[in-house]
């Protein structure tokens, strides 16, 4: 068991709401932590997620060790795109969770990093060593990991001032109506399904720009690219759902159909740009599309045209004609 983390309550709130916001974890995982006896309020173990907290009360959380049995040993590898003393850039596989949480029982990316004995930043806490930003479990693609606290702080600042960012590729249906679709709608936890996020009045500001790239041969779906101006959980999926679009293979937000037997969500973080935290050099990294997603694209689209459209050397030009 790891040492507990301590927090002070600054305004009245439910215990589960306070920890969901403080830990930036899904409410169901926070509820599991509470019910499992890992949360203390004023030194007393509390197992009721709905407990009302008062200002200046102290809350302590002890995170259990990830439950990795010998059968769950690290039996996978992760592609490294770039590495130096400050950063590690990787191509995260689909269906790999980034860091441990109360409800996660399988090995995570952080477990893999520690298994490889990588030097990692520590300012995000034991469970999130090195993690500057996340990708959803089902989303594949490029991520940067910080190797030092200095690098972590500078990369986090870049997330705030937008000097670091990503372009995503997604296969969606039905087709977008316009060349560009800009969505600025707040996102919060869905009141109907705790596994989902949704457009909520009191959610956090979320901004996404979608750009049409090319339709499939039968025009049943299309390849698009997405640029995020904020980083909310499930942001691309929620904003697409708000305009009645969905990503192929997304079985949480999309209506299931007979043809939708794809085993993964076809969403990939394709390009990452950042300023190197030590040298100040502007850098860009491209994560090759995973074979399962590439196979789907090759079957549905004109390969030669798609290859030219997603050429990483000219990819930024897709957004050159758009201004907010």
C-alpha positions in Angstrom: 0.0 0.0 0.0 1.4 3.4 -1.0 1.5 6.4 1.4 -1.8 8.3 1.5 -2.4 11.6 -0.4 -3.9 14.4 1.7 -6.3 17.1 0.6 -8.1 20.0 2.4 -11.8 20.8 1.6 -12.3 24.4 0.4 -16.0 24.3 -0.1 -19.0 22.1 1.0 -19.4 19.2 -1.3 -20.2 15.5 -1.5 -17.2 13.3 -0.8 -17.4 11.5 -4.2 -17.8 14.8 -6.0 -14.8 16.3 -4.2 -12.5 13.4 -5.0 -13.7 13.1 -8.6 -12.7 16.7 -9.2 -9.6 16.6 -7.1 -8.2 13.3 -8.4 -9.5 13.8 -12.0 -10.8 10.2 -11.9 -14.2 8.8 -13.1 -16.8 8.9 -10.4 -17.3 5.1 -10.4 -13.6 4.6 -9.7 -13.8 7.1 -6.8 -16.9 5.4 -5.4 -15.0 2.1 -5.5 -12.1 3.6 -3.6 -14.4 5.0 -0.9 -16.5 1.8 -0.5 -13.2 -0.2 -0.3 -12.1 1.7 2.8 -9.3 3.7 1.2 -10.6 7.2 2.1 -10.4 8.9 5.5 -12.1 12.1 6.6 -10.6 13.8 9.6 -8.8 10.5 10.3 -11.9 8.3 10.2 -12.5 5.7 7.5 -15.6 6.6 5.4 -17.3 4.2 3.1 -20.3 6.4 2.1 -19.6 8.2 -1.2 -22.4 10.7 -0.5 -21.0 12.0 2.8 -21.3 15.8 3.0 -18.0 17.5 3.5 -17.4 20.8 5.3 -14.8 23.5 4.6 -11.3 22.9 6.1 -12.0 19.2 6.7 -9.0 16.9 5.8 -9.4 14.0 3.3 -6.8 11.3 2.9 -6.7 8.8 0.1 -4.6 5.6 0.0 -4.2 4.1 -3.4 -4.0 0.3 -3.5 -1.2 -1.3 -5.4 -2.3 -2.4 -9.0 -3.4 -6.0 -8.9 -0.9 -7.5 -11.3 -0.6 -11.3 -10.8 2.1 -13.4 -12.4 -0.4 -14.3 -15.1 -0.8 -10.6 -15.8 2.9 -9.9 -16.2 4.0 -7.3 -18.7 3.6 -9.4 -21.9 3.3 -6.5 -24.3 5.6 -3.9 -25.7 5.1 -0.2 -26.7 6.7 1.4 -29.8 9.2 4.2 -28.8 9.2 7.0 -31.4 11.9 9.2 -29.7 13.9 9.3 -26.5 16.4 11.5 -24.8 17.2 12.7 -21.3 14.1 14.8 -21.0 11.3 13.1 -22.8 10.0 9.8 -24.2 7.6 9.8 -27.1 5.6 6.6 -27.6 2.9 5.1 -29.9 0.3 3.8 -27.4 -1.5 0.7 -28.5 -5.3 0.6 -28.4 -6.9 -1.1 -25.3 -4.0 -0.1 -23.0 -4.9 2.0 -20.0 -2.4 4.8 -19.3 -2.1 4.7 -15.5 -3.4 2.6 -12.6 -6.8 3.4 -11.0 -9.1 1.7 -8.5 -11.0 -0.3 -11.1 -8.1 -1.1 -13.3 -6.8 -4.7 -12.9 -4.6 -5.2 -16.0 -1.1 -3.8 -16.5 -1.0 -0.1 -17.6 1.4 2.1 -19.6 2.9 3.3 -16.3 3.5 -0.3 -15.3 5.3 -0.9 -18.6 7.4 2.2 -18.1 8.4 1.1 -14.6 9.0 -2.5 -15.9 11.4 -1.0 -18.4 13.1 0.9 -15.5 12.5 4.2 -17.2 13.5 7.4 -15.4 10.2 9.3 -14.9 9.0 12.5 -13.4 7.3 12.2 -10.0 5.2 15.4 -9.6 2.0 13.7 -10.8 2.1 11.2 -7.9 3.0 7.5 -7.7 0.2 6.2 -9.9 1.0 8.7 -12.7 4.8 8.8 -12.9 5.8 10.6 -16.1 2.3 11.2 -17.3 1.8 14.7 -18.7 -1.4 14.0 -20.7 -3.6 10.9 -21.4 -5.3 9.0 -24.1 -8.5 7.0 -23.5 -7.9 3.3 -23.2 -9.3 2.5 -26.6 -7.5 5.4 -28.4 -4.1 4.6 -29.9 -1.3 7.0 -30.9 1.4 9.4 -29.9 2.0 10.5 -26.3 4.9 12.2 -24.6 6.2 11.1 -21.2 8.3 13.3 -19.0 11.6 11.9 -17.6 12.2 14.8 -15.1 10.1 17.1 -13.0 11.5 20.1 -14.8 10.5 18.6 -18.2 7.1 17.7 -16.8 6.4 21.3 -15.6 7.5 22.8 -18.9 5.3 20.4 -21.0 2.4 21.0 -18.7 2.8 24.7 -19.3 2.8 24.1 -23.0 -0.5 22.3 -22.7 -1.9 25.4 -21.1 -0.6 27.9 -23.7 -1.3 25.5 -26.6 2.3 25.4 -27.8 2.0 21.6 -27.4 -0.9 19.8 -29.1 -2.1 16.8 -31.2 -3.9 16.1 -34.4 -6.1 13.0 -34.4 -7.4 10.7 -37.2 -10.8 9.1 -36.9 -13.1 7.2 -39.2 -16.7 8.4 -38.6 -20.2 8.0 -39.9 -22.3 9.6 -41.2 -20.3 12.1 -43.2 -19.8 15.7 -41.9 -21.8 18.3 -43.8 -19.1 21.0 -43.9 -15.4 21.0 -44.6 -14.8 22.4 -41.1 -16.9 21.8 -38.0 -16.0 23.7 -34.9 -17.7 22.8 -31.6 -17.5 24.8 -28.4 -19.7 22.9 -25.9 -19.0 22.2 -22.2 -18.4 18.6 -21.2 -19.2 16.9 -17.8 -20.1 13.5 -16.4 -23.4 12.2 -18.0 -26.3 12.0 -15.5 -27.8 9.1 -17.4 -24.7 6.8 -17.7 -21.8 7.2 -15.4 -19.4 5.5 -17.9 -20.1 8.4 -20.4 -19.4 12.1 -20.6 -21.9 14.5 -22.1 -22.7 18.1 -23.0 -23.7 19.6 -19.6 -24.6 23.1 -18.6 -22.1 23.2 -15.8 -19.4 21.1 -17.5 -15.8 22.3 -18.3 -15.3 24.3 -21.5 -14.3 22.0 -24.4 -13.4 23.1 -28.0 -12.8 20.8 -30.9 -12.2 21.4 -34.6 -13.1 18.7 -37.1 -11.9 18.6 -40.7 -13.2 16.4 -43.5 -10.4 14.4 -45.3 -11.9 11.8 -47.6 -15.0 9.6 -47.9 -14.9 5.8 -48.2 -15.6 4.2 -51.6 -19.2 3.6 -50.7 -19.5 7.0 -48.9 -20.8 5.1 -45.8 -18.1 6.6 -43.6 -15.2 9.1 -43.9 -11.7 9.8 -42.6 -11.5 13.1 -40.7 -8.9 14.8 -38.6 -9.5 16.5 -35.3 -7.7 19.3 -33.4 -8.3 19.7 -29.7 -8.1 23.1 -28.0 -8.9 21.6 -24.6 -8.3 18.1 -23.2 -11.5 16.7 -21.7 -12.3 13.1 -21.2 -13.9 11.5 -24.3 -13.9 15.0 -25.8 -13.9 14.0 -29.5 -16.5 11.3 -29.0 -18.8 13.6 -27.0 -18.6 16.4 -29.5 -19.3 14.1 -32.4 -22.3 12.6 -30.6 -23.6 16.1 -30.1 -23.9 16.4 -33.9 -25.2 12.9 -34.4 -21.9 11.4 -35.6 -19.9 8.6 -34.2 -16.5 6.9 -34.6 -16.5 3.5 -36.1 -15.9 0.8 -33.4 -17.1 3.1 -30.6 -19.6 0.9 -28.7 -20.1 3.4 -25.8 -21.3 6.5 -27.7 -22.4 5.0 -31.0 -25.6 3.1 -31.8 -24.7 -0.6 -32.4 -25.5 -2.0 -35.8 -25.0 -5.3 -37.6 -22.1 -4.0 -39.6 -20.4 -2.6 -36.5 -18.2 -5.5 -35.5 -15.0 -3.6 -35.2 -13.0 -4.6 -32.2 -11.6 -1.2 -31.4 -12.5 2.4 -31.7 -11.0 3.9 -34.9 -9.5 6.9 -33.2 -5.7 7.6 -33.4 -3.5 10.4 -32.1 -1.5 10.9 -35.2 0.7 13.9 -34.8 2.2 15.6 -31.7 4.0 18.9 -31.8 5.8 20.5 -28.8 8.8 22.6 -27.8 11.6 20.6 -26.3 11.7 21.4 -22.6 15.5 21.7 -22.5 16.7 22.8 -25.9 13.7 25.0 -26.9 13.6 23.3 -30.3 10.2 22.9 -32.0 9.6 19.2 -32.6 6.9 17.1 -34.3 6.3 13.3 -34.0 4.1 11.1 -36.1 2.7 7.8 -34.7 2.2 5.1 -37.4 -1.4 3.9 -37.6 -1.9 0.5 -35.9 -2.4 -2.5 -38.2 -6.0 -3.2 -37.3 -7.0 0.4 -38.1 -4.9 0.5 -41.2 -6.5 -2.7 -42.5 -9.9 -1.1 -42.1 -8.8 2.0 -44.0 -7.2 0.0 -46.8 -10.4 -2.0 -47.3 -12.7 1.0 -47.3 -10.7 3.8 -48.9 -8.6 4.6 -51.9 -5.1 3.8 -50.4 -3.0 6.0 -52.7 -5.2 9.1 -52.0 -5.3 8.5 -48.3 -1.6 8.0 -48.2 -1.1 11.4 -49.8 -3.7 13.1 -47.6 -2.1 11.9 -44.3 1.5 12.6 -45.3 2.9 13.9 -42.0 5.2 16.3 -43.8 2.3 18.3 -45.0 -0.5 17.4 -42.5 -0.7 20.9 -40.9 -1.9 22.4 -44.1 -5.3 20.9 -43.6 -6.1 23.6 -41.0 -4.2 26.5 -42.7 -7.4 27.9 -44.2 -9.4 27.9 -40.9 -9.4 30.7 -38.3 -11.5 31.0 -35.2 
